[in-house]
Amino acid sequence: MNDLTPIQKEITSALEQMKEKALITEAVLAKKVRENAKIQGKNKAGICLKDLEICIEYLAENKDLPFALHLNSANDILIKKEDIFKLLDADAKKRRQSSEKSISVLTNGDLRQKASGGKLPKKRSDRKKMNVRDLDTDFNPEL
């Protein structure tokens, strides 16, 4: 696990925790990674295909956990437990990579921000409402 980046280590550990499931969706895996890494925010973020492929290969070679990657019509990654590990074919890979340009994905930067404290999500401040009855005094200080 020395050659994996921090986000890949988190993905690998999440996959190991969910090894009993026959089918893992990208959303469920991303949620587990956020849970394990205690990442606040980025609730809609997915998993980068490049990182996931490296993790799938690592688990197949070192931990004897073969998973196969599939892509549904909405370009969401599906991870199925199978006898041999299998990555996406060239066409599906190209489709996914082009769709990743428009979605947010979990990165090593998210883990670094969490470790260093990062920016906490800001809550919206209350709107200041103007009192209609006080308008006369605002515009006419003589009143």
C-alpha positions as CSV (number, residue, x, y, z in Angstrom):
1,M,0.0,0.0,0.0
2,N,3.1,2.2,-0.1
3,D,2.7,3.2,-3.7
4,L,-0.9,4.4,-3.3
5,T,-1.9,8.0,-2.8
6,P,-3.8,8.9,0.3
7,I,-7.2,9.0,-1.5
8,Q,-6.4,5.6,-3.1
9,K,-5.7,4.2,0.3
10,E,-9.1,5.5,1.5
11,I,-10.8,4.0,-1.5
12,T,-9.0,0.7,-1.0
13,S,-10.0,0.5,2.7
14,A,-13.6,1.3,1.9
15,L,-13.7,-1.4,-0.8
16,E,-12.2,-3.9,1.7
17,Q,-14.9,-3.0,4.3
18,M,-17.6,-3.6,1.7
19,K,-16.2,-6.8,0.2
20,E,-19.3,-8.8,1.2
21,K,-21.5,-6.9,-1.2
22,A,-22.0,-8.2,-4.7
23,L,-22.7,-4.8,-6.2
24,I,-21.3,-1.5,-5.0
25,T,-22.3,1.8,-6.7
26,E,-20.0,4.7,-7.0
27,A,-22.3,6.8,-4.7
28,V,-22.2,4.2,-1.9
29,L,-18.4,3.9,-2.2
30,A,-17.9,7.7,-2.2
31,K,-20.1,8.0,0.9
32,K,-18.1,5.3,2.7
33,V,-14.8,7.1,1.8
34,R,-16.2,10.4,3.1
35,E,-17.3,8.6,6.3
36,N,-13.9,6.9,6.9
37,A,-11.9,10.0,6.1
38,K,-14.3,12.3,8.0
39,I,-14.5,14.7,5.0
40,Q,-17.1,17.4,5.5
41,G,-19.0,18.6,2.5
42,K,-18.7,17.4,-1.1
43,N,-21.7,15.2,-0.6
44,K,-22.3,14.8,-4.3
45,A,-18.7,14.1,-5.2
46,G,-17.9,10.9,-7.0
47,I,-14.7,8.7,-7.3
48,C,-12.1,9.4,-10.0
49,L,-11.9,6.5,-12.5
50,K,-8.1,6.6,-12.6
51,D,-7.9,6.2,-8.8
52,L,-10.5,3.5,-8.7
53,E,-8.7,1.4,-11.4
54,I,-5.5,1.5,-9.4
55,C,-7.3,0.4,-6.3
56,I,-9.1,-2.4,-8.1
57,E,-5.8,-3.7,-9.5
58,Y,-4.1,-3.4,-6.1
59,L,-6.9,-5.4,-4.3
60,A,-6.8,-8.1,-7.0
61,E,-3.1,-8.6,-6.8
62,N,-2.4,-8.1,-3.1
63,K,-5.6,-8.9,-1.2
64,D,-7.2,-11.5,-3.5
65,L,-10.3,-9.4,-3.9
66,P,-11.3,-9.4,-7.5
67,F,-13.8,-6.7,-8.6
68,A,-15.0,-5.8,-12.1
69,L,-15.8,-2.3,-13.1
70,H,-19.0,-1.5,-15.2
71,L,-20.5,1.7,-16.4
72,N,-24.2,2.3,-16.6
73,S,-26.0,4.6,-19.1
74,A,-25.7,7.6,-16.8
75,N,-21.9,7.1,-16.7
76,D,-22.0,6.0,-13.0
77,I,-19.4,3.4,-12.0
78,L,-20.7,0.0,-10.8
79,I,-18.3,-2.3,-8.9
80,K,-19.2,-6.0,-9.0
81,K,-17.6,-8.8,-7.1
82,E,-16.4,-11.4,-9.7
83,D,-13.9,-14.2,-10.1
84,I,-11.4,-12.1,-12.0
85,F,-10.8,-8.4,-11.9
86,K,-11.8,-6.5,-14.9
87,L,-11.4,-2.8,-15.8
88,L,-13.5,-0.8,-18.2
89,D,-13.1,-1.2,-21.9
90,A,-11.7,1.7,-24.0
91,D,-15.1,3.2,-25.1
92,A,-16.6,3.2,-21.6
93,K,-13.4,4.6,-20.1
94,K,-13.5,7.5,-22.6
95,R,-17.2,8.2,-21.9
96,R,-16.5,8.2,-18.1
97,Q,-13.5,10.5,-18.4
98,S,-15.4,13.0,-20.5
99,S,-18.2,13.0,-18.0
100,E,-15.8,13.5,-15.1
101,K,-15.0,17.0,-16.4
102,S,-18.5,18.1,-15.3
103,I,-18.7,16.4,-11.9
104,S,-16.8,16.9,-8.7
105,V,-14.6,14.0,-7.5
106,L,-12.9,13.3,-4.3
107,T,-9.2,14.2,-4.4
108,N,-6.0,14.1,-2.2
109,G,-6.6,17.8,-1.6
110,D,-9.9,17.0,0.2
111,L,-7.9,14.7,2.6
112,R,-5.2,17.4,3.1
113,Q,-7.8,20.1,3.9
114,K,-9.4,17.7,6.5
115,A,-5.9,17.0,8.0
116,S,-5.0,20.7,8.2
117,G,-8.3,21.9,9.4
118,G,-9.3,23.3,6.0
119,K,-12.2,25.6,5.5
120,L,-15.3,24.7,7.5
121,P,-18.5,25.0,5.6
122,K,-20.0,28.4,6.2
123,K,-23.6,28.7,7.2
124,R,-25.7,31.3,5.7
125,S,-26.1,34.4,7.8
126,D,-29.5,35.7,8.5
127,R,-30.8,38.3,6.2
128,K,-31.2,41.7,7.7
129,K,-34.7,42.9,7.1
130,M,-35.6,46.5,6.7
131,N,-38.3,47.8,8.9
132,V,-40.8,49.7,6.8
133,R,-42.0,51.8,9.8
134,D,-38.5,53.2,10.3
135,L,-38.0,54.4,6.7
136,D,-39.2,57.8,7.6
137,T,-36.5,58.3,10.2
138,D,-33.9,56.9,7.9
139,F,-34.6,59.3,5.1
140,N,-35.7,62.3,7.2
141,P,-33.6,62.6,10.2
142,E,-35.6,65.7,11.3
143,L,-38.6,63.4,12.2
